[in-house]
Each structure stands twice: as structure tokens, then as C-alpha cells.
Amino acid sequence: MRKILFFMLIGVLSTINLYGQSVEFEQYKLDNGLTIILHQDNSAPVINTTLMFHVGGKNEDSNKTGFAHFFEHLLGKETKNMKSGEWYKILSSNGGNGNAATSVDLTYYYATMPSNSLKLGLWRYSEIMLHPVIDQEGIDIQREAVKEEKRIRDNQPYSRFYEALKSNLFEKHTYKNPLIGVPEHLDNAILQDFIDFRSDFYMPSNAVFVVAGDIEIEKTKNLISQYFSEIPAAPKKERKIILEDPIVKEIRAKEYDPNIQIPAVIIGFRTPSMKSRDARVLDLISTYLSDGPSSKLYKRMVDKNKTAIEVQALNIAHEDYSMYAILSLPLGETSLDELTKEVEEEIIKIQENLISTNDYEKLQNKFENQFVNSNSSVSGIGSSLAEYYTLYGDANLINSEIEIYRSITREEIKDIAQKYLKINQRLILEYLPENQKK
């Protein structure tokens, strides 16, 4: 109960309205190439530590998939000085919590804890880099853990749509590969394959370490030097972006899911990098179409016409290319073709007309609120600083990205809808119950 009350208190104290205020931070590099970012906020006795590597599913060989996600498990479990499964027990007993995650673009580990546990956080993440255990026994254990995770995911309704979307929108780029990997690839991999993958991507020059919260900058710098300076330097592996040919003809595909009874239709588009201005405009468009009961698609398809149980537009942002997807589930006897037609008509409206001034102002207000919320806790600030540095090369976007959204005009929204949401550039993916498979 004391821990619950502690984190309730921290939640209240650390939720600070930062609107109009910049997030101050200090960024520097250690001699071994590790980038350090420190943010001091002494308003509550809590800190966040985030270690992020610039490696994800896209960095894998298409014949050896799942390694990045596998290493999230492997490095997150055992080190030379800590047995497998011990970290979260230690963290919890010290009043903290944390986790790890892998995407197609990055892998990261994070923990939020009382500020008097700073040394614990520094020790933990230096251990991942300095004393990982990569041996046959650990690999065999994590193989089974990954397989079990895949089984759990595959048994969740609609869980396969993301991978189906990627595999149909990309032909050459490694985004097409399943993030969790092909089980046979991990089964067939030998110990040296894992050792090589670690040496290729988990060096200091391919990582950033962030400490945010109740710290003293100079003291924290000294401690970081003690914990991280011994990690050996290694050159960062250069990577060439795989270019896709443009989509010039509508793609039709089907995916079957044994865990659903209601079919869905997903209209997908391949769109530009999350780092582009166009990607931010597409963020606005997805919010305009389906964010909340007052959005255009929801009002039309769910409220008024009652043709859909649910409809959602998503700008799925990635580093090299992004994906734009509109998913809808039919109500009653509504066909998937009818849903597709309704979505298409709403897209055409954006392409042919400027959105209203009132709708534009609502969009801007929503993004202002999102900006404030994302920077309202030390955990949010820690992950944002790490992600902006890793994927954009500019941690200060935590302060300046909102200005990009503010500067987007109604005319740009119309132009970007015309440029990327074309019929001849789209994927129509029917997501169907397994019993409809012929």
C-alpha cells in the first residue's frame, strides 16, 4: 500500500503544466561514444532512466528475423552480476517500475524510481552494456519465451493486422518482416549469430542514455562517468536505407484471423518518414478523421449511418517510411465494400475542400494538449528525449516539434491528402475470420 500511495503522490507532483515552458536538458558524449542526456526537475523525488539503442526489426537480415526483439529479452534478463529474472524484483523492492520494448526502428529499456535509487538505475543499464551474458543456455531459455509471447499475441483478436499491413505495403524494405521474427529463424540461429548481432548494434555509439527528474547535474555526471566510461568503444555500423518502388496500382489482399468473428477492412498507404513535415500533416489528418466521437468518420459511420461498429485512422510513424491506415468494422449486414466507399468519400472531401476554420482550431488544440501531456512527467520526458535524439537526431524537438504542427495550414492538409491518399496508391486489406477462408 505504501508503494501505491508513493506513486499516486508522484503522479500528482510530477504532472506539471509545461505549456509555454521549455524542457531544459544537457547533452554530451562520453569518450566511448555514448550520448548522455540529463534533465533536472526537482519538483518531485522521482527519476527516470532510459537506455535506447538505435536498432530494431529493420536492421535484421530477412533470413534472420526477430533478433532485435530477442535481444530485448536477452539483455533485459541476465548479466554477469545479476541472475535472470532478478531485475524487476530489485526494482520493485526499491519502489520503482519499468519495462523494455522493441519497434522496427529502436530498442529501449526504462525504469522510473525514487531519486534515492539513482545509483541502482545507473548500475542496471551499465550492466546491460558492460556485462551481458550471451550463452547457449540463455539463448535456449529466451527462444521459448519468445515463442510463448508469439502464441499469446497470435491468440489476441485483430493482433495480426499490423504485420499484414507491413507485409503488403513493403516488397524490398525490411519493414516487411515480422517484428517478433519467424520462429524457424531463431530456432536455426547458432550462438555466433547472436554474438555477431550484439557486436553490430549494441555499442555506445549506437545508444543514448537519459536521466530525467530529481537529480543534480554535476553529481549525476560524475556517477555516469564511474558507471559507463569503462564500456569499450566501437564504430557504429553504417546502414543504407532500402528504397521501395512507388505503389502505382491498388493492392488487394486478405488476412485470416482465427480469433475474430467480425471482419474488418483496412485501407493502407505507404507514406514518408516520420521525420518529414508531410508525416506531421498526416498526423493531423488522422486526428481529423477519427479521433473521438466528433471526428468525421466516427460521426458519419458510427453515429449517423450506423454502418460501422468502430472506425479508426492511424498514422503509423516509422523512421524510413511510415504507414497510414484506416480500419473499420461493419455493423450488421454492412459489406466491407460499403465501408471502403464511405471512407473514400471522406478522404475525397479533404482532398477537394479546405477543412473548416473551426475544425482546424480544434485540431490545433488537441495537439497542444498532446504536447503538454507528453511532457507532463519525468518518464514521458525521458522517453521523448531519447526517441527524439535516436530517430530524429535532435533532442530539442521535445520543445520545438509543436511549432511544426502549429505552422501547418489548412491548405497543406488538403495538398498532403491529395499527394498520399490516392486510390491507385492504396492497399485494401480484408481482415477476415478464419472460417471464411475457402
C-alpha positions as CSV (number, residue, x, y, z in Angstrom):
1,M,0.0,0.0,0.0
2,R,2.9,2.4,0.8
3,K,4.3,1.9,-2.7
4,I,0.9,2.6,-4.3
5,L,0.5,5.8,-2.3
6,F,4.0,6.8,-3.2
7,F,3.4,6.5,-6.9
8,M,0.0,8.2,-6.6
9,L,1.8,11.1,-4.9
10,I,4.5,11.1,-7.5
11,G,1.9,11.2,-10.3
12,V,0.3,14.3,-8.8
13,L,3.6,16.1,-8.1
14,S,5.2,15.3,-11.4
15,T,2.2,16.3,-13.6
16,I,3.3,19.8,-14.2
17,N,1.8,22.0,-16.9
18,L,4.7,22.7,-19.1
19,Y,2.8,24.7,-21.7
20,G,4.9,27.7,-22.7
21,Q,7.9,26.3,-20.9
22,S,10.9,24.6,-22.5
23,V,12.3,21.3,-21.2
24,E,15.8,22.1,-20.3
25,F,18.4,19.4,-20.7
26,E,22.2,18.9,-21.1
27,Q,23.6,16.6,-23.8
28,Y,27.1,15.4,-24.1
29,K,29.1,12.3,-25.2
30,L,31.4,10.1,-23.3
31,D,34.8,9.2,-24.8
32,N,33.4,5.8,-25.8
33,G,30.7,7.5,-28.0
34,L,27.7,7.0,-25.6
35,T,25.4,10.0,-25.8
36,I,24.1,11.2,-22.4
37,I,21.1,13.5,-21.9
38,L,20.3,14.9,-18.4
39,H,17.1,16.7,-17.4
40,Q,16.8,18.1,-13.9
41,D,13.4,18.6,-12.3
42,N,13.4,18.7,-8.6
43,S,9.7,19.1,-8.1
44,A,9.2,15.5,-7.0
45,P,11.5,12.9,-5.6
46,V,11.4,10.6,-8.7
47,I,13.7,9.9,-11.6
48,N,13.5,8.1,-15.0
49,T,16.4,6.3,-16.6
50,T,16.1,5.3,-20.3
51,L,18.7,3.4,-22.3
52,M,17.8,3.3,-26.0
53,F,19.6,1.6,-28.9
54,H,19.2,2.6,-32.5
55,V,18.4,-1.0,-33.6
56,G,15.1,-2.6,-34.5
57,G,13.5,-5.1,-36.8
58,K,14.6,-3.1,-39.9
59,N,18.2,-3.8,-39.1
60,E,17.8,-7.6,-39.5
61,D,18.6,-9.8,-42.4
62,S,15.4,-11.1,-43.9
63,N,16.6,-14.6,-43.4
64,K,17.4,-14.0,-39.8
65,T,14.4,-12.1,-38.3
66,G,13.4,-11.5,-34.7
67,F,16.9,-10.7,-33.4
68,A,16.2,-7.2,-32.2
69,H,13.2,-8.3,-30.2
70,F,15.1,-11.3,-29.0
71,F,17.8,-9.1,-27.6
72,E,15.3,-7.0,-25.8
73,H,14.6,-10.2,-23.8
74,L,18.2,-11.4,-23.7
75,L,19.9,-8.2,-22.5
76,G,17.0,-7.4,-20.2
77,K,17.3,-10.6,-18.2
78,E,20.8,-11.7,-17.1
79,T,24.1,-10.0,-16.7
80,K,27.4,-11.1,-15.2
81,N,26.4,-9.6,-11.8
82,M,22.7,-10.3,-11.8
83,K,20.7,-13.5,-12.3
84,S,17.9,-13.9,-14.8
85,G,14.6,-12.6,-13.5
86,E,16.1,-10.6,-10.7
87,W,16.0,-7.1,-12.1
88,Y,12.3,-6.3,-11.7
89,K,12.3,-7.8,-8.2
90,I,15.1,-5.5,-7.2
91,L,13.4,-2.5,-8.9
92,S,10.0,-3.2,-7.3
93,S,11.6,-3.7,-3.8
94,N,13.1,-0.2,-4.2
95,G,9.8,1.4,-5.1
96,G,10.2,1.5,-8.8
97,N,8.8,0.1,-12.0
98,G,10.0,-0.3,-15.6
99,N,9.9,-2.3,-18.8
100,A,11.5,-2.7,-22.2
101,A,10.2,-2.5,-25.8
102,T,11.3,-3.1,-29.4
103,S,10.0,-1.5,-32.5
104,V,11.1,-1.7,-36.2
105,D,13.4,1.2,-35.5
106,L,14.7,1.0,-31.9
107,T,15.0,-1.0,-28.7
108,Y,14.9,0.6,-25.3
109,Y,14.9,-0.2,-21.5
110,Y,13.4,2.2,-19.0
111,A,12.7,2.5,-15.3
112,T,11.1,5.1,-13.0
113,M,12.1,5.0,-9.4
114,P,12.6,7.2,-6.3
115,S,15.5,9.6,-6.8
116,N,17.5,8.0,-4.0
117,S,17.8,4.9,-6.2
118,L,19.8,6.7,-8.9
119,K,22.9,4.5,-8.5
120,L,20.7,1.5,-8.9
121,G,19.4,2.8,-12.3
122,L,22.9,3.6,-13.4
123,W,24.3,0.3,-12.4
124,R,21.5,-1.6,-14.1
125,Y,21.9,0.0,-17.5
126,S,25.7,0.0,-17.4
127,E,25.4,-3.8,-16.7
128,I,23.4,-4.3,-19.9
129,M,26.2,-2.7,-21.9
130,L,29.3,-3.8,-20.0
131,H,28.4,-7.3,-18.7
132,P,25.8,-9.0,-20.9
133,V,25.5,-12.8,-20.7
134,I,25.2,-14.3,-24.2
135,D,25.5,-18.0,-23.9
136,Q,23.7,-21.1,-25.2
137,E,21.7,-21.7,-22.1
138,G,20.3,-18.1,-22.0
139,I,19.5,-18.2,-25.7
140,D,17.6,-21.5,-25.4
141,I,15.6,-20.1,-22.5
142,Q,14.7,-16.9,-24.4
143,R,13.8,-18.8,-27.5
144,E,11.0,-20.5,-25.6
145,A,10.0,-17.2,-24.0
146,V,9.7,-15.5,-27.4
147,K,7.7,-18.4,-28.8
148,E,5.3,-18.2,-25.9
149,E,4.9,-14.4,-26.4
150,K,4.1,-15.0,-30.1
151,R,1.5,-17.6,-29.2
152,I,-0.1,-15.1,-26.8
153,R,-0.1,-12.3,-29.4
154,D,-1.5,-14.6,-32.1
155,N,-4.4,-15.5,-29.9
156,Q,-5.5,-11.9,-29.4
157,P,-8.2,-10.6,-31.8
158,Y,-7.0,-8.4,-34.7
159,S,-3.4,-8.7,-33.4
160,R,-2.1,-9.6,-36.9
161,F,-3.2,-6.6,-38.8
162,Y,0.0,-4.6,-38.3
163,E,2.2,-7.3,-39.7
164,A,-0.3,-7.9,-42.5
165,L,-0.2,-4.2,-43.3
166,K,3.6,-4.2,-43.4
167,S,4.0,-7.3,-45.5
168,N,1.7,-5.9,-48.2
169,L,2.9,-2.4,-48.3
170,F,6.6,-3.3,-48.5
171,E,8.3,-5.5,-51.0
172,K,12.0,-4.7,-50.5
173,H,12.4,-2.9,-47.3
174,T,12.9,-5.0,-44.1
175,Y,9.9,-3.4,-42.6
176,K,8.1,-6.2,-44.4
177,N,9.5,-8.7,-41.9
178,P,7.6,-9.8,-38.8
179,L,8.9,-7.8,-35.8
180,I,8.8,-10.8,-33.4
181,G,10.5,-12.8,-36.1
182,V,10.0,-16.1,-37.9
183,P,10.3,-18.9,-35.2
184,E,12.4,-21.0,-37.6
185,H,14.9,-18.2,-38.0
186,L,15.6,-18.1,-34.2
187,D,15.5,-21.9,-33.9
188,N,18.1,-22.3,-36.7
189,A,20.4,-19.5,-35.4
190,I,23.6,-20.5,-33.7
191,L,25.4,-18.8,-30.8
192,Q,27.8,-16.9,-33.1
193,D,24.8,-15.3,-34.9
194,F,23.7,-13.7,-31.6
195,I,27.2,-12.7,-30.7
196,D,27.6,-11.0,-34.1
197,F,24.3,-9.2,-33.8
198,R,25.2,-7.8,-30.5
199,S,28.6,-6.6,-31.7
200,D,27.0,-5.0,-34.8
201,F,24.4,-2.8,-32.9
202,Y,24.8,-2.6,-29.1
203,M,27.9,-0.4,-28.9
204,P,27.9,3.0,-27.1
205,S,28.0,5.0,-30.4
206,N,24.6,3.5,-31.3
207,A,22.9,4.3,-28.0
208,V,21.7,7.1,-25.8
209,F,21.2,7.1,-22.0
210,V,18.8,9.6,-20.5
211,V,18.3,10.5,-16.8
212,A,15.4,12.8,-16.1
213,G,14.0,14.1,-12.8
214,D,15.2,14.8,-9.3
215,I,18.9,14.9,-9.9
216,E,21.9,17.3,-9.5
217,I,23.6,17.6,-12.9
218,E,27.2,17.6,-11.9
219,K,26.8,14.8,-9.3
220,T,25.0,12.7,-11.9
221,K,27.7,13.4,-14.5
222,N,30.3,12.1,-12.1
223,L,28.3,9.0,-11.3
224,I,27.7,8.3,-15.0
225,S,31.4,8.5,-15.7
226,Q,32.0,5.9,-13.0
227,Y,29.4,3.5,-14.3
228,F,29.6,3.9,-18.1
229,S,33.2,5.0,-19.0
230,E,34.6,1.5,-18.9
231,I,32.3,0.3,-21.7
232,P,34.5,-0.2,-24.7
233,A,34.1,2.0,-27.8
234,A,33.2,0.5,-31.2
235,P,32.4,2.2,-34.5
236,K,28.7,2.5,-35.4
237,K,27.7,0.3,-38.3
238,E,26.7,2.3,-41.3
239,R,23.3,1.4,-42.8
240,K,21.9,2.1,-46.3
241,I,18.2,2.8,-46.5
242,I,16.4,0.3,-48.7
243,L,14.3,2.2,-51.2
244,E,10.8,0.9,-52.3
245,D,9.4,1.4,-55.8
246,P,6.3,3.7,-55.7
247,I,2.9,2.0,-55.5
248,V,1.1,2.9,-58.7
249,K,-1.8,0.4,-58.6
250,E,-4.3,-0.6,-55.9
251,I,-3.3,-3.7,-54.0
252,R,-5.9,-6.1,-52.8
253,A,-5.1,-8.7,-50.1
254,K,-6.8,-10.8,-47.4
255,E,-5.7,-11.9,-44.0
256,Y,-7.4,-14.5,-41.8
257,D,-7.6,-14.4,-38.1
258,P,-9.0,-17.4,-36.1
259,N,-9.7,-15.2,-33.1
260,I,-12.3,-12.9,-34.6
261,Q,-16.0,-13.2,-35.6
262,I,-16.4,-9.7,-37.1
263,P,-14.4,-9.0,-40.3
264,A,-12.6,-5.7,-40.8
265,V,-11.4,-3.7,-43.8
266,I,-8.1,-1.8,-43.6
267,I,-7.2,0.8,-46.2
268,G,-3.5,1.4,-46.1
269,F,-1.0,3.7,-47.7
270,R,2.8,3.8,-47.7
271,T,3.8,7.3,-46.5
272,P,7.0,9.2,-45.9
273,S,9.4,9.1,-42.9
274,M,8.2,10.2,-39.5
275,K,11.0,12.9,-39.8
276,S,9.3,14.7,-42.7
277,R,6.9,17.6,-42.4
278,D,4.4,15.6,-44.5
279,A,4.2,13.0,-41.8
280,R,3.2,15.6,-39.3
281,V,0.4,16.8,-41.7
282,L,-0.8,13.2,-41.9
283,D,-0.9,13.1,-38.1
284,L,-3.4,16.0,-38.3
285,I,-5.4,14.3,-40.9
286,S,-5.8,11.0,-38.9
287,T,-6.9,13.0,-35.9
288,Y,-9.4,15.0,-38.0
289,L,-10.9,11.7,-39.4
290,S,-11.2,9.5,-36.4
291,D,-10.0,11.0,-33.0
292,G,-13.1,10.8,-30.8
293,P,-16.9,10.9,-31.3
294,S,-16.8,14.3,-33.0
295,S,-14.4,13.2,-35.7
296,K,-15.6,12.9,-39.3
297,L,-15.5,9.2,-39.9
298,Y,-16.9,8.3,-36.4
299,K,-19.8,10.8,-36.8
300,R,-20.7,9.5,-40.2
301,M,-20.2,5.8,-40.0
302,V,-20.9,5.0,-36.3
303,D,-23.3,7.7,-35.2
304,K,-25.3,8.7,-38.3
305,N,-25.3,5.9,-40.8
306,K,-24.7,3.1,-38.3
307,T,-22.7,1.1,-40.8
308,A,-19.6,0.6,-38.6
309,I,-19.1,-0.6,-35.0
310,E,-15.7,1.1,-35.0
311,V,-13.5,3.2,-37.3
312,Q,-10.0,4.4,-36.7
313,A,-7.4,6.3,-38.8
314,L,-3.8,5.7,-37.8
315,N,-0.6,7.4,-38.9
316,I,1.9,4.6,-38.0
317,A,5.2,6.5,-38.0
318,H,8.5,4.8,-38.8
319,E,12.0,6.2,-39.5
320,D,12.4,5.3,-43.2
321,Y,8.8,5.0,-44.3
322,S,5.5,5.3,-42.4
323,M,2.1,3.7,-43.0
324,Y,-1.2,5.4,-43.0
325,A,-4.2,3.0,-42.2
326,I,-7.9,3.4,-41.8
327,L,-9.5,0.4,-40.1
328,S,-13.3,-0.2,-39.8
329,L,-15.5,-2.9,-38.6
330,P,-19.0,-3.4,-40.1
331,L,-22.3,-3.2,-38.2
332,G,-24.9,-5.8,-39.1
333,E,-25.1,-6.6,-42.8
334,T,-22.9,-3.8,-44.0
335,S,-20.4,-5.0,-46.5
336,L,-16.7,-4.2,-46.5
337,D,-17.1,-2.5,-49.9
338,E,-19.7,-0.2,-48.3
339,L,-17.2,0.8,-45.5
340,T,-14.5,1.3,-48.1
341,K,-16.7,3.6,-50.1
342,E,-17.7,5.7,-47.1
343,V,-14.0,6.2,-46.0
344,E,-13.1,7.0,-49.6
345,E,-15.8,9.7,-49.8
346,E,-14.5,11.4,-46.6
347,I,-10.9,11.4,-47.9
348,I,-12.1,13.0,-51.2
349,K,-13.8,15.8,-49.2
350,I,-10.4,16.6,-47.6
351,Q,-8.7,16.4,-51.0
352,E,-11.2,18.8,-52.7
353,N,-12.0,21.2,-49.9
354,L,-10.3,23.1,-47.1
355,I,-11.3,21.8,-43.7
356,S,-13.4,24.4,-41.7
357,T,-11.6,27.0,-39.6
358,N,-13.4,25.6,-36.5
359,D,-12.2,22.1,-37.2
360,Y,-8.7,23.4,-37.8
361,E,-8.7,25.2,-34.5
362,K,-9.9,22.0,-32.7
363,L,-7.0,20.1,-34.3
364,Q,-4.5,22.6,-33.1
365,N,-6.0,22.5,-29.6
366,K,-5.8,18.7,-29.5
367,F,-2.1,18.7,-30.5
368,E,-1.3,21.4,-27.9
369,N,-2.9,19.1,-25.3
370,Q,-0.9,16.1,-26.5
371,F,2.3,18.1,-26.3
372,V,1.6,19.2,-22.8
373,N,0.6,15.6,-21.7
374,S,3.7,14.0,-23.3
375,N,5.9,16.4,-21.3
376,S,4.0,16.2,-18.0
377,S,6.0,13.5,-16.2
378,V,9.7,12.7,-15.9
379,S,9.0,9.3,-17.6
380,G,7.4,11.0,-20.6
381,I,10.3,13.5,-20.8
382,G,12.9,10.8,-20.5
383,S,11.4,8.6,-23.3
384,S,10.8,11.7,-25.5
385,L,14.4,13.0,-25.2
386,A,15.7,9.5,-26.0
387,E,13.4,9.0,-29.0
388,Y,13.9,12.5,-30.5
389,Y,17.7,12.0,-30.3
390,T,17.7,8.5,-31.7
391,L,15.2,8.8,-34.6
392,Y,15.5,12.5,-35.4
393,G,19.0,13.4,-34.3
394,D,17.6,16.3,-32.4
395,A,16.6,16.0,-28.8
396,N,15.4,19.6,-28.7
397,L,12.4,18.6,-30.8
398,I,10.9,18.0,-27.4
399,N,10.5,21.8,-27.3
400,S,10.2,22.7,-31.0
401,E,8.2,20.0,-32.7
402,I,4.9,21.6,-31.6
403,E,5.9,24.6,-33.6
404,I,5.9,22.5,-36.8
405,Y,2.3,21.4,-36.0
406,R,1.3,25.0,-35.3
407,S,2.6,26.1,-38.6
408,I,0.7,23.6,-40.7
409,T,-2.0,25.2,-42.7
410,R,-5.4,24.1,-44.0
411,E,-4.0,24.3,-47.5
412,E,-1.2,21.9,-46.6
413,I,-3.8,19.4,-45.2
414,K,-5.6,19.4,-48.5
415,D,-2.4,19.1,-50.5
416,I,-1.0,16.2,-48.5
417,A,-4.3,14.3,-48.7
418,Q,-4.1,14.7,-52.5
419,K,-0.5,13.6,-52.5
420,Y,-0.5,10.4,-50.4
421,L,-4.1,9.2,-50.1
422,K,-4.7,8.3,-53.7
423,I,-6.8,5.3,-54.8
424,N,-4.0,4.0,-57.1
425,Q,-1.6,4.1,-54.2
426,R,-3.6,2.2,-51.6
427,L,-3.9,-1.3,-50.1
428,I,-7.4,-2.7,-49.5
429,L,-6.8,-5.4,-46.9
430,E,-9.8,-7.6,-45.9
431,Y,-9.2,-8.9,-42.4
432,L,-11.4,-11.9,-42.1
433,P,-12.4,-14.7,-39.7
434,E,-10.6,-18.0,-40.3
435,N,-13.9,-19.7,-41.1
436,Q,-14.3,-17.5,-44.2
437,K,-11.2,-19.0,-45.7
438,K,-12.0,-21.0,-48.8
